[in-house]
Amino acid sequence: MHVLDLIAKINTSVEELDFAAARLYMEENIEILNENRNYLKTNARDLLEFLTKRMEAGQKPLTRQDMSVINAVNSYASKFDLRGLKVIIRDHSMLFLRNDISAYLNMDARIILEGMGAIPKAG
């Protein structure tokens, strides 16, 4: 794919608020985009900067499966389904050991998981 085509797809995705697609394009081509960041629109540039900082800090991006697990946890927590939460936490325990996991959880999930001891309490 040509660089300008890639940038056009990213800019379109960001304008349409499809940040998942924009993030995917950016993560696969981060070096090229950092060299040509002046062609990106402001919101896309900010997203690229955020992803670059996370990668430099050594954090691995979440996979599609990880995001679906987080969405399920948020849904179970909103319904206060503790049995469902326990099953998901048991099956995906390594995901909840990440330092940045609480940023993806809604307030209900954060409170319940902190109470269960599945994630550390916010300082």
Disulfide bonds with the S-S distance in Angstrom:
none
